[in-house]
Amino acid sequence: MLSIENVNLLDYSDFKDKFGSVIEHCPFVAAGVWSSHPFLNRESLHSAFGTFLGALNKTTKLGVVRCYPDLAGKLAAEKLLSDESAREQKSAGLLSLSVDEKRSLTELNQTYKEKFQFPFILCARENKKESIFREIRKRVNNDVESELENALAEVCKIAWYRIADLVKDTSNL
């Protein structure tokens, strides 16, 4: 784990390499966030990611959320998830679903994706499979604008945990 001091010493290329997977398959976000350094702590680093995402236009925001995999989807079945996504989905119990649960989630993911044109995103580290099923059933009834905002909020939650995996907590020092 890096101290925030060491994060602030990273050059552009090293920062992008280290934090490029904080937002799934979107190293351009880390590349943009680097310009906001130095960071006071990991909270301000996380805030810089959120600010960057919030400043994107709608088309780019849609591009970002479309980079996330379906929960317990094809990539998980083929063991092609990023290391981060695999750990997160495993922690929620999504990589050990029963056949019926997997079929049901696949159908829910499909319905959601057909409506919104991006995958259902929920911070797996804050949820277990029961709450994930409940949330997708609820959120599929939202309008596209609301759901894009929900997805981006979940992206930011996921980013927090990924940053916390990389940067030491200095709030108690």
PAKETI-666949 format. One line per 10 residues: number of its first residue (from 1); for each residue z, y, x of N, C-alpha, C. Coordinates in steps of 0.02 Angstrom, whole numbers. Last residue first. Layout:
<recs>
NUM) Z/Y/X/Z/Y/X/Z/Y/X | ... .
</recs>
This chain:
<recs>
173) 605/470/-196/624/488/-128/650/559/-124 | 552/430/-314/625/422/-306/649/443/-237 | 415/444/-304/451/487/-351/526/484/-343 | 327/372/-231/374/414/-192/415/459/-238 | 249/221/-233/285/268/-276/334/307/-233 | 96/194/-143/169/189/-149/196/241/-197 | -56/135/-208/-19/192/-180/56/184/-194 | -112/23/-269/-138/45/-204/-94/97/-169 | -60/-1/-392/-68/-59/-348/-86/-38/-276 | -74/124/-449/-6/101/-432/-8/39/-387 .
163) -210/119/-475/-185/165/-425/-116/143/-402 | -207/24/-578/-245/10/-517/-224/57/-460 | -131/91/-674/-106/29/-644/-143/11/-579 | -218/200/-701/-149/211/-678/-123/148/-642 | -334/138/-750/-336/173/-686/-266/184/-658 | -288/97/-875/-307/47/-826/-307/77/-756 | -274/224/-932/-215/181/-924/-229/128/-871 | -408/266/-931/-358/303/-891/-294/262/-881 | -462/174/-1020/-487/176/-951/-436/212/-906 | -397/218/-1135/-379/152/-1107/-404/146/-1034 .
153) -462/339/-1152/-389/339/-1143/-366/272/-1113 | -591/291/-1174/-577/330/-1113/-502/334/-1100 | -571/228/-1299/-593/189/-1240/-578/226/-1176 | -538/339/-1379/-491/284/-1369/-508/243/-1307 | -660/410/-1370/-598/440/-1344/-545/387/-1332 | -742/318/-1434/-756/336/-1365/-694/367/-1333 | -683/321/-1561/-678/260/-1520/-696/272/-1447 | -714/446/-1607/-644/427/-1599/-638/368/-1552 | -856/432/-1611/-823/484/-1570/-751/466/-1556 | -877/325/-1702/-898/320/-1632/-862/370/-1588 .
143) -735/285/-1807/-801/314/-1796/-815/315/-1721 | -653/123/-1832/-656/194/-1812/-728/219/-1811 | -648/-12/-1852/-657/30/-1911/-662/104/-1895 | -613/-68/-1734/-684/-76/-1754/-699/-34/-1816 | -475/-55/-1725/-518/-3/-1696/-591/-10/-1715 | -424/-173/-1787/-409/-106/-1813/-461/-55/-1789 | -471/-276/-1707/-484/-278/-1780/-473/-209/-1811 | -420/-237/-1585/-494/-238/-1594/-511/-240/-1668 | -280/-249/-1611/-311/-185/-1595/-387/-185/-1606 | -261/-388/-1632/-243/-340/-1684/-278/-273/-1673 .
133) -302/-441/-1509/-338/-460/-1570/-324/-409/-1626 | -203/-380/-1430/-274/-367/-1417/-315/-384/-1479 | -87/-436/-1476/-97/-365/-1488/-170/-345/-1475 | -109/-569/-1432/-98/-554/-1503/-111/-480/-1518 | -121/-562/-1290/-179/-579/-1332/-169/-561/-1405 | -34/-413/-1239/-45/-485/-1238/-99/-501/-1290 | -37/-261/-1142/-47/-300/-1203/-50/-375/-1188 | -44/-190/-1027/4/-167/-1077/2/-208/-1141 | -146/-246/-956/-78/-249/-927/-25/-226/-976 | -260/-215/-1028/-233/-282/-1034/-162/-287/-1006 .
123) -305/-83/-1115/-269/-97/-1053/-233/-164/-1060 | -462/-107/-1186/-391/-102/-1199/-356/-120/-1134 | -619/-86/-1253/-578/-78/-1193/-506/-67/-1215 | -765/-161/-1308/-696/-145/-1326/-655/-142/-1262 | -919/-94/-1240/-870/-147/-1252/-802/-120/-1274 | -1041/-4/-1338/-1002/-13/-1277/-947/-63/-1292 | -1095/13/-1463/-1141/10/-1405/-1104/15/-1338 | -1026/7/-1583/-1014/64/-1538/-1061/67/-1478 | -1076/-106/-1656/-1062/-42/-1689/-1060/16/-1640 | -1091/-205/-1561/-1149/-187/-1603/-1137/-119/-1636 .
113) -960/-213/-1510/-1015/-189/-1468/-1076/-168/-1508 | -893/-267/-1623/-874/-203/-1595/-931/-172/-1555 | -958/-391/-1635/-958/-343/-1690/-943/-273/-1665 | -925/-446/-1509/-995/-436/-1529/-1000/-384/-1585 | -785/-454/-1514/-818/-414/-1462/-890/-397/-1482 | -774/-545/-1620/-747/-478/-1627/-779/-430/-1576 | -833/-659/-1561/-862/-630/-1622/-838/-558/-1632 | -743/-678/-1455/-814/-668/-1441/-848/-635/-1502 | -626/-703/-1525/-631/-643/-1485/-704/-627/-1468 | -662/-827/-1586/-644/-769/-1626/-650/-704/-1587 .
103) -682/-908/-1473/-736/-897/-1520/-722/-835/-1562 | -552/-903/-1418/-609/-878/-1379/-668/-863/-1426 | -478/-964/-1519/-464/-894/-1500/-523/-864/-1463 | -535/-1093/-1516/-540/-1052/-1577/-527/-978/-1561 | -500/-1135/-1386/-571/-1131/-1406/-579/-1086/-1467 | -370/-1027/-1321/-394/-1089/-1352/-467/-1080/-1370 | -367/-937/-1165/-372/-940/-1238/-392/-1010/-1261 | -343/-896/-1034/-320/-962/-1056/-318/-967/-1133 | -373/-769/-1006/-412/-820/-970/-390/-890/-987 | -286/-689/-1074/-354/-694/-1099/-396/-747/-1063 .
93) -157/-655/-1042/-169/-721/-1071/-240/-733/-1095 | -137/-541/-974/-135/-536/-1047/-145/-603/-1081 | -161/-581/-844/-93/-560/-862/-84/-555/-937 | -300/-602/-847/-255/-659/-841/-185/-640/-863 | -345/-471/-851/-357/-514/-909/-313/-576/-907 | -300/-428/-723/-277/-395/-784/-287/-439/-846 | -368/-512/-634/-295/-511/-635/-269/-481/-700 | -501/-478/-670/-478/-547/-676/-402/-549/-679 | -506/-342/-637/-513/-363/-707/-488/-434/-717 | -492/-351/-495/-444/-313/-536/-447/-337/-609 .
83) -603/-424/-455/-536/-451/-442/-484/-417/-487 | -726/-427/-587/-698/-397/-526/-628/-426/-516 | -789/-584/-649/-752/-522/-658/-734/-493/-590 | -848/-706/-646/-884/-652/-614/-851/-583/-624 | -826/-829/-710/-784/-809/-653/-819/-754/-611 | -886/-854/-828/-924/-871/-768/-888/-852/-704 | -791/-804/-915/-808/-876/-918/-845/-898/-856 | -799/-668/-882/-737/-706/-870/-751/-781/-868 | -928/-639/-925/-911/-632/-854/-847/-669/-836 | -915/-663/-1064/-960/-704/-1023/-942/-699/-949 .
73) -742/-619/-1101/-813/-628/-1116/-850/-671/-1066 | -614/-569/-1104/-624/-641/-1110/-697/-658/-1127 | -678/-416/-1149/-616/-453/-1138/-629/-526/-1154 | -825/-364/-1064/-793/-387/-1125/-729/-423/-1107 | -806/-243/-929/-826/-308/-957/-793/-320/-1025 | -870/-77/-910/-813/-123/-918/-836/-188/-949 | -975/8/-915/-967/-31/-853/-909/-81/-858 | -968/83/-1027/-1013/25/-1029/-1008/-17/-966 | -890/189/-988/-858/136/-1029/-903/74/-1033 | -989/261/-912/-927/236/-882/-898/179/-924 .
63) -1085/295/-1009/-1103/253/-952/-1042/222/-919 | -1009/380/-1089/-1033/317/-1117/-1053/268/-1061 | -994/483/-997/-935/448/-1021/-954/380/-1050 | -1127/523/-990/-1096/493/-931/-1032/456/-950 | -1145/574/-1119/-1188/521/-1095/-1157/485/-1035 | -1049/678/-1124/-1043/619/-1167/-1085/561/-1141 | -1001/735/-958/-1034/743/-1022/-1032/676/-1060 | -836/747/-885/-903/717/-889/-935/732/-957 | -707/788/-887/-758/839/-877/-829/812/-882 | -631/672/-897/-633/717/-954/-688/770/-948 .
53) -644/620/-767/-674/585/-824/-682/632/-884 | -570/718/-696/-640/706/-681/-676/673/-740 | -444/701/-755/-479/766/-760/-553/757/-747 | -414/570/-715/-420/587/-786/-458/652/-797 | -409/586/-575/-458/540/-605/-469/557/-679 | -303/676/-567/-369/697/-544/-424/651/-570 | -199/596/-613/-219/654/-653/-289/678/-632 | -187/512/-503/-208/485/-568/-233/541/-612 | -139/606/-411/-201/570/-398/-230/542/-463 | -20/639/-470/-72/691/-466/-140/661/-448 .
43) 44/516/-457/33/544/-524/-21/597/-522 | 59/501/-321/9/459/-355/-3/482/-427 | 61/671/-258/91/605/-269/40/562/-307 | -21/777/-223/52/782/-212/86/714/-214 | -172/770/-131/-135/752/-191/-60/755/-175 | -290/887/-60/-236/838/-56/-200/829/-123 | -425/823/-164/-367/813/-120/-350/877/-83 | -536/835/-242/-474/866/-268/-415/858/-220 | -637/760/-189/-641/833/-180/-578/869/-203 | -613/633/-238/-594/649/-169/-593/724/-157 .
33) -674/627/-362/-602/641/-359/-580/661/-289 | -805/587/-330/-792/654/-357/-719/674/-352 | -780/457/-286/-816/505/-243/-804/576/-266 | -725/401/-400/-683/410/-340/-715/461/-293 | -844/402/-474/-785/438/-498/-738/452/-439 | -931/320/-407/-947/392/-409/-888/432/-433 | -891/190/-429/-866/224/-369/-882/298/-367 | -876/103/-550/-895/174/-550/-868/209/-488 | -826/-23/-583/-896/-17/-562/-921/56/-562 | -689/45/-665/-730/-15/-656/-804/1/-640 .
23) -596/147/-570/-635/148/-632/-689/95/-622 | -554/91/-451/-504/115/-498/-535/122/-568 | -646/59/-356/-640/13/-413/-584/32/-461 | -636/158/-258/-698/151/-295/-695/104/-355 | -534/177/-169/-521/192/-240/-583/184/-285 | -585/136/-44/-518/115/-65/-509/123/-141 | -712/198/-37/-705/126/-29/-639/101/-58 | -677/332/-51/-722/301/-101/-716/225/-97 | -600/346/65/-571/358/0/-612/323/-54 | -697/323/164/-640/277/158/-606/285/90 .
13) -783/434/139/-808/365/136/-751/315/126 | -697/547/158/-734/535/96/-753/462/89 | -546/496/245/-608/535/238/-644/513/175 | -373/505/212/-435/466/208/-495/513/206 | -260/579/203/-293/577/268/-360/540/267 | -210/555/78/-237/622/92/-273/626/159 | -161/427/96/-216/438/50/-250/504/66 | -53/456/179/-110/419/206/-171/424/161 | 27/522/86/6/556/147/-55/522/178 | 54/424/-4/10/479/-26/-14/519/34 .
3) 38/265/77/78/323/57/29/377/34 | -33/112/19/-38/175/56/14/225/31 | 0/-60/42/0/0/0/0/62/44 .
</recs>
